[in-house]
Amino acid sequence: MTDAALPASGAAQAPAKPEVNWTKLFLGFGAMVIGQFMAILDIQIVAASLPQIQAGVGASTDQISWIQTAYLIPEVVMIPLSGYLSRLWGTQRLYLASCTGFIVMSVLTGLSSSIDMMILTRALQGFIGGAMIPTVFAVAFTAFPPERRITASVIMGLIVTLAPTVGPTLGGHLTEALSWRWLFFINVPTGLIVLFGVARWGDFDKGDPSLAKGFDWFGLAVMAVFLMSMQYVLEEGAKDDWFDDTAILWLTVTAVIGGSLFIWRQLTYKNPIVELRAFSNRNFTVGVLMTAVSGASLFGGTFLLPQFLGRVRHYSASEVGTTMVVSGLSMFLTGPIAGRLVRKTDPRVPMCLGFLLAGWGMYMAHGVTKDWGFWEFAGVQACRGVGVMIAMIATQQVTMSTLPPHMVKNASGLVNLARNTGGAVGLALLATSITQQTALYYDDMTSKVTQGGPTASMMAGLTERMMQLGVADPAGAARKAIGGMMEQQATVMAFGDSFTLLAIGCFLAAFVSLLATPAKGAPPPPSDAH
């Protein structure tokens, strides 16, 4: 113990050494981690049960997508704001308030009888519960001594990656066994356990009430306008043909203006809500960029595979969940290994390696066919899962290791915002790519039918076959059959392109990750690693 403390400065030893009560730290942090898992899980838990929810509240097809969007848009405002509130009130008080509000809104969402009520309660659930995500990250880098921070990063990495992966599967089974309302009621017993644990053991710091003086209401307003406009554009742009839609165009303009005002305000105001000066730290800047890419890889892979299995293979929610289990299992098993790897080497090396592995996993699916199922995707998921976990844990270490302690709380909000924004950008690009490439491939195949060739010969043969079967309109039936086959093939090829696009992003990130500087003094010396 005394040896491990030697490299630290005398000033750092005095407050840090006596205060490490490991029982209290792990129980309090563990309770917060469960709450973080609950908050992240709630984003995706409804994904497999949207048809049942739609029937239950009488929503239209266009309205039902807002069950997820309404949660995500307000959440992005709370994530960066939580750093300021944590410094003002203290981590424990903020977390308890956030968790209590989240539980109440979960119950109200489960009791919703109309789509309007559900959208309102989901929005409040996302906003209030958003503080539970970044505060855990901040505690990992302020309450834990340096030699134990990677262990905390491994735990957080497992939560961040597993929650969105198991969300649709858990939600599908809950809906089948009980009802869709239990997607939200399940948060009550879990939330009560979290409240007890954080209230009992989560007193890690004290708030500073003086921060309430001169609170930047204008900065909060422009931040909300900027982030909510940006999130809406990213969430809804692909389905609304982007700038062909007037609302998307004007919200993009609003986001650009709001973002510019927000940056100016945070850099000039004496008491900023978000500490943008953290970006003057090179490692933090590179780390935030890599966090965005890892978010795109995590959420992008979790988006592409279920979409393919549902649209091409017509898998049920439970079948999709069974296929996706490889990804979650590989991440879970990799966590401890990744932590040891990051602890014993320069974090830039595993970060680069992780992105290369994740990229290779995605590239393995560039030649996907309509017959791919569990076994064909097993290698893709395993490679991607291992890579994402290694990259995420190494990125967390690089991002926070060289930041001054007073910046950590605010910076943790920016890191989590980067992950969510990266995921939203990735999903928007992938959704647009699938739509555009499917149309492009379908048009190309259709033109070949009209110009003659193998497809035209197939058309003639199929028409003749329909005539032999006595179909009333053999030519029309043949066209419909050929059209269906071409549509499926175009979709499969478009998914192959999207897997490749994700792979290219990961490969580029692998090289950019090497731009970080060595984290001097962050990890303990090798002799004290144990």
ZIPEMO-V39713 format. One record per residue. N is the residue number from 1. PSI is psi in whole degrees, -180 to 180 (none if undefined). D_CENTER is the distance of its C-alpha to the mean C-alpha in whole Angstrom. Layout:
BEGIN
n->[N	N]
psi->[PSI	PSI]
d_center->[D_CENTER	D_CENTER]
END
This chain:
BEGIN
n->[1	2	3	4	5	6	7	8	9	10	11	12	13	14	15	16	17	18	19	20	21	22	23	24	25	26	27	28	29	30	31	32	33	34	35	36	37	38	39	40	41	42	43	44	45	46	47	48	49	50	51	52	53	54	55	56	57	58	59	60	61	62	63	64	65	66	67	68	69	70	71	72	73	74	75	76	77	78	79	80	81	82	83	84	85	86	87	88	89	90	91	92	93	94	95	96	97	98	99	100	101	102	103	104	105	106	107	108	109	110	111	112	113	114	115	116	117	118	119	120	121	122	123	124	125	126	127	128	129	130	131	132	133	134	135	136	137	138	139	140	141	142	143	144	145	146	147	148	149	150	151	152	153	154	155	156	157	158	159	160	161	162	163	164	165	166	167	168	169	170	171	172	173	174	175	176	177	178	179	180	181	182	183	184	185	186	187	188	189	190	191	192	193	194	195	196	197	198	199	200	201	202	203	204	205	206	207	208	209	210	211	212	213	214	215	216	217	218	219	220	221	222	223	224	225	226	227	228	229	230	231	232	233	234	235	236	237	238	239	240	241	242	243	244	245	246	247	248	249	250	251	252	253	254	255	256	257	258	259	260	261	262	263	264	265	266	267	268	269	270	271	272	273	274	275	276	277	278	279	280	281	282	283	284	285	286	287	288	289	290	291	292	293	294	295	296	297	298	299	300	301	302	303	304	305	306	307	308	309	310	311	312	313	314	315	316	317	318	319	320	321	322	323	324	325	326	327	328	329	330	331	332	333	334	335	336	337	338	339	340	341	342	343	344	345	346	347	348	349	350	351	352	353	354	355	356	357	358	359	360	361	362	363	364	365	366	367	368	369	370	371	372	373	374	375	376	377	378	379	380	381	382	383	384	385	386	387	388	389	390	391	392	393	394	395	396	397	398	399	400	401	402	403	404	405	406	407	408	409	410	411	412	413	414	415	416	417	418	419	420	421	422	423	424	425	426	427	428	429	430	431	432	433	434	435	436	437	438	439	440	441	442	443	444	445	446	447	448	449	450	451	452	453	454	455	456	457	458	459	460	461	462	463	464	465	466	467	468	469	470	471	472	473	474	475	476	477	478	479	480	481	482	483	484	485	486	487	488	489	490	491	492	493	494	495	496	497	498	499	500	501	502	503	504	505	506	507	508	509	510	511	512	513	514	515	516	517	518	519	520	521	522	523	524	525	526	527	528	529	530]
psi->[-50	-35	-41	-24	-16	-44	-19	156	162	-36	-36	-32	-42	-53	-31	-42	-52	-24	-8	93	100	-37	-50	-43	-49	-37	-44	-47	-40	-42	-41	-37	-40	-41	-39	-43	-43	-43	-41	-39	-36	-16	-44	-10	-23	-8	-42	-7	14	-40	-40	-40	-42	-45	-36	-33	4	44	156	171	-39	-37	-34	-29	-20	-12	-37	-43	-41	-28	-41	-37	-51	-27	-37	-19	-43	-34	-52	-30	-27	-30	-45	-46	-34	-39	-32	-50	-22	148	-44	-49	-42	-44	-43	-41	-42	-45	-40	-47	-38	-43	-46	-46	-30	-44	-46	-37	-43	-27	-1	137	-5	159	-34	-43	-40	-41	-42	-48	-34	-38	-44	-36	-45	-42	-51	-42	-12	-25	-18	-18	-57	-24	-33	-42	-44	-41	-39	-30	1	-39	-30	141	157	-38	-8	1	-32	-36	-44	-37	-38	-45	-46	-38	-40	-42	-49	-35	-37	-38	-52	-23	-43	-11	-58	-38	-50	-43	-42	-43	-38	-42	-42	-39	-39	-90	170	-24	-26	-9	-29	-37	-26	-20	-19	-57	-39	-44	-36	-38	-42	-46	-45	-48	-44	-39	-34	-41	2	25	81	-24	177	150	169	93	-22	-20	-17	-25	128	29	136	82	-36	-42	-40	-41	-47	-31	-43	-44	-46	-54	-40	-38	-46	-45	-40	-45	-44	-38	-41	-13	-44	-41	-16	19	32	-122	-1	-19	127	-41	-43	-42	-49	-34	-30	-45	-44	-43	-41	-47	-46	-40	-41	-44	-40	-47	-45	-45	-43	-28	-16	-21	145	-28	71	149	-41	132	85	-15	-15	-24	-9	-16	119	-44	-39	-43	-48	-41	-41	-42	-44	-33	-40	-41	-42	-33	-42	-41	-43	-56	-32	-44	-38	-22	-46	-47	-51	-36	-45	-48	-34	-45	-37	-48	-12	43	150	171	-41	-36	-39	-44	-41	-40	-37	-11	-27	-41	-50	-40	-43	-38	-44	-45	-27	-27	-57	-38	-43	-40	-44	-39	-45	-35	-35	-8	173	121	-22	-31	-54	-29	-46	-46	-42	-45	-35	-43	-45	-41	-42	-39	-44	-38	-27	-24	10	-25	30	144	171	-13	-1	136	-143	-54	-37	-36	-9	-48	-40	-48	-41	-47	-45	-44	-46	-46	-46	-42	-46	-46	-40	-43	-43	-39	-42	-42	-46	-42	-45	-15	-30	11	144	144	-36	-13	-10	-44	-49	-38	-33	-35	-40	-37	-47	-35	-40	-40	-46	-42	-42	-43	-43	-42	-44	-46	-41	-45	-42	-43	-42	-42	-45	-45	-49	-43	-35	-46	-39	-47	-39	-44	-39	-44	-36	-40	-32	-29	-44	-24	-1	-177	-169	-41	-38	-39	-40	-39	-44	-42	-39	-37	-44	-39	-40	-37	-41	-31	-6	25	138	-43	81	-40	-43	-41	-39	-43	-42	-42	-46	-41	-41	-42	-40	-39	-44	-44	-40	-40	-44	-45	-37	-39	-39	-42	-38	-39	-41	-41	-43	-39	-44	-41	-42	-40	-42	-41	-35	-39	-38	-33	-25	-8	-13	157	155	138	83	128	-7	-56	156	161	151	-36	-21	12	-26	none]
d_center->[38	40	39	36	36	39	37	35	37	40	38	35	36	38	35	33	35	37	34	32	32	30	30	29	26	25	26	24	21	21	21	18	16	17	16	13	12	14	12	8	10	12	9	10	13	15	14	17	19	19	23	24	23	24	27	27	27	29	26	26	24	23	22	20	17	17	17	13	13	16	13	10	13	15	12	12	15	15	13	15	18	18	19	22	23	22	25	27	27	26	23	25	26	22	21	23	23	20	20	23	22	19	21	24	22	20	24	25	22	23	27	26	29	28	25	26	26	22	21	22	21	18	17	19	17	14	16	18	15	13	15	15	11	13	16	16	15	18	20	19	21	23	25	25	27	26	27	25	22	20	21	19	16	16	16	13	11	12	11	7	8	10	9	7	10	13	12	14	16	17	17	19	22	22	23	25	27	27	26	23	24	23	19	20	23	21	20	23	25	21	21	25	25	22	24	27	26	24	28	30	28	26	28	27	28	30	29	31	33	34	31	31	34	33	30	29	28	29	26	24	25	24	20	20	21	20	16	17	18	16	13	16	17	14	13	17	18	18	20	22	23	22	25	27	26	28	25	23	25	26	23	22	25	24	21	23	26	24	22	25	27	24	24	28	28	26	28	31	31	32	30	26	23	21	22	22	25	22	22	25	24	24	22	19	19	18	16	14	14	13	10	9	10	9	5	7	9	6	5	9	10	9	10	13	15	15	16	19	20	21	22	24	25	25	23	23	20	22	22	19	18	21	20	16	17	18	15	14	18	17	15	17	20	19	17	21	22	20	21	24	24	22	25	28	27	26	22	22	23	21	18	20	21	17	16	19	19	15	17	20	18	17	21	22	21	23	26	24	27	27	29	25	24	23	25	25	21	21	22	19	17	18	19	15	14	16	16	12	13	16	14	12	15	17	15	15	18	19	17	19	22	25	24	27	26	26	23	21	20	19	18	15	14	14	12	9	10	10	6	5	8	8	5	8	11	10	10	13	15	14	16	18	19	20	22	24	25	25	28	29	30	31	34	35	36	38	40	41	42	44	45	47	46	44	42	45	47	45	45	49	49	46	48	51	50	49	52	54	51	53	50	51	49	49	48	45	44	44	42	39	39	38	36	34	34	33	30	29	29	28	25	25	26	23	20	22	22	18	17	20	18	15	17	19	16	15	19	20	17	19	22	21	20	23	24	23	26	27	26	29	30	26	27	30	33	33	36	34	31	32]
END
